Every structure is written in structure tokens, then in C-alpha cells.
């Protein structure tokens, strides 16, 4: 009988846990759905999607852990649709590094104004392309990194300029969303 009480108590604790709250799971699922739709909607424009900006804004407004969950689940979900391969794991690694850098910059108070966030989004978009190129060079054992990287600079600039513009457009809606979910748990 005491073991049954322990199981009930543990189950009750798990359901009321802030980490696994229904509100958090529902909001993260909505963010993943928005990211998947946004990524698939912009596939006809190379490297011009609002996904990186959405993930950065989730990190800014709802915390690093939530942004990491959304980014990685979104990459797997779109990888199923667009094609799954080694590049999905590269993207997961690079998105995680970008989010860690962004979170570190947030913690040291590096930027809070919209223009500085737009510039950081632009620079992180360029860094993302650089990191992906490093992964590709490592996997394919390409001897001439700078030549390989320079061939992808137009795509990296497209990605970075998209991040810059989408940060301008999406920062206000995410601020409103954060106000509506003030009690949302940061992890």
C-alpha cells in the first residue's frame, strides 16, 4: 500500500512539475509548428527563412532550453519532409552553438535594443554559414576551406539578411507573446 502512495505521489509531482507543464509543452509545440511551416514556406528562396530569427526570439523571450528544444525538433521534423541526412545533425549542432552564443551575449547584457538585436542576428546568420562550412569540410575532407567557404558566401549573406529583416518584423509580436505568457516557466 505504501508503494502505491509513493507512485501516486511521484505521478502527482511529475504532473505539477514546472519543467513538464502542459502550458510549456503546448507552447513549444506551437513554436515548432510555426517554425516548420515557416521553413517549408520559404524553401523556394535559398537560405531566406524566418526560422533562425524565430529561434533567437524564443531564446530571448522564453529561455535557452526552450529555444534548443524548438530548434532541434523543428530540424528533425523538416528533415523528415525535406530529406534526412548527416546535414540535419550538422544543422542541430550549429543551431545549438548559435543559440549558446546568443544566450551568452544576452547574459552579459550585450544588447537589448532592436537595432543591436538585428545586427547580432545578421552576424549570427553569417556565423551559422561559417560553422556549417566547417562541418562540411570536416566530413568531406576538403583541403581548401576558404575556397569552399567563399563559394557559399552569397547564400550566407542571404541567410544573414533574412535574419536581419525578420528580426525587425518579428520582434514586436514576440514581445507581445511574452507579455501574454508572463507566467511561462524559463528553464
C-alpha positions, 0 to 999 in steps of 0.5 A, a space after each residue: 500500500 505504501 508503494 502505491 502512495 509513493 507512485 501516486 505521489 511521484 505521478 502527482 509531482 511529475 504532473 505539477 512539475 514546472 519543467 513538464 507543464 502542459 502550458 510549456 509543452 503546448 507552447 513549444 509545440 506551437 513554436 515548432 509548428 510555426 517554425 516548420 511551416 515557416 521553413 517549408 514556406 520559404 524553401 523556394 528562396 535559398 537560405 531566406 527563412 524566418 526560422 533562425 530569427 524565430 529561434 533567437 526570439 524564443 531564446 530571448 523571450 522564453 529561455 535557452 532550453 526552450 529555444 534548443 528544444 524548438 530548434 532541434 525538433 523543428 530540424 528533425 521534423 523538416 528533415 523528415 519532409 525535406 530529406 534526412 541526412 548527416 546535414 540535419 545533425 550538422 544543422 542541430 549542432 550549429 543551431 545549438 552553438 548559435 543559440 549558446 552564443 546568443 544566450 551568452 551575449 544576452 547574459 552579459 547584457 550585450 544588447 537589448 535594443 532592436 537595432 543591436 538585436 538585428 545586427 547580432 542576428 545578421 552576424 549570427 546568420 553569417 556565423 551559422 554559414 561559417 560553422 556549417 562550412 566547417 562541418 562540411 569540410 570536416 566530413 568531406 575532407 576538403 583541403 581548401 576551406 576558404 575556397 569552399 567557404 567563399 563559394 557559399 558566401 552569397 547564400 550566407 549573406 542571404 541567410 544573414 539578411 533574412 535574419 536581419 529583416 525578420 528580426 525587425 518584423 518579428 520582434 514586436 509580436 514576440 514581445 507581445 507573446 511574452 507579455 501574454 505568457 508572463 507566467 511561462 516557466 524559463 528553464 
